[in-house]
Amino acid sequence: MKFYNSIGPNPRVVKMFMAEKGLDIPRDDVDLITGENRQQPYLSVNPAGQTPALELDCGAVVTEITAICEYLEELHPTPPLIGTTAKERAETRMWTRRVDLKIVEPLANGFRFSQGLAMFQNRVHCIPQAADDLKAITQEQLGWLDGLVAGRTWIVGERFTLADILLYSFLDFGAQVGQPLNPATANIAAWFERVKARPSVAASA
């Protein structure tokens, strides 16, 4: 297999997932700064022009971070990062979806429409006037999540999962682009430090 890597939180999610599983997949770095991802030959790999992508041994390509992680989980079920039972997998997918829609999407677009505008304005439809509201939504939803994770070690409970990897990767990115974690969300702040101590964080940086 070949992993098409780049800077940014999306590839980091998969790299952290792989590190947790002890996987070392050959990488091909794609230069997002120069827009290599929006040109051939990369568009033949992923017509959406996004990273990461995973090229399988058969030549097929899987894109979208949750799909890549699900595929790797099926090939390498230990340690489980999605779940070993139908109930566990459903819980992980539920929380991953919530994190993605409620926090990751507004955080990422808040960046693209402001600090990242110069890079993204000719690549995607940007709405600069929406940036501040998107950042505010991110913080509001983190406040919502903060109340739900009280007393838990990880997002799902006592299982470290893809939901934790996804949220950590984007909150760490957000702190670098003008969206720091509000210290008032004390449960999330404590959770963040627990994740930060995992070897997979350094391995995926």
Buried (B, 14 or more C-beta within 10 A) or exposed (E): BBBBBBBBBBBBBBBBBBBBBEBEBEBBEBEBEEBBBBEEEBEEBBEEBBBBBBBEEEEEBBBBBBEBBBBBBEEBEEEBBBBEEEEBBEBBBEBBEBBBEBBBBBBBBBBBBBBBEEBBEEBBEBEEEBBEEBBEBBBEBBEEBBEEBEEEBBBBBEBBBBBBBBBBBBBBBBEEBEBEBBEEBEBBBEBBEEBEEBEBBEBBE
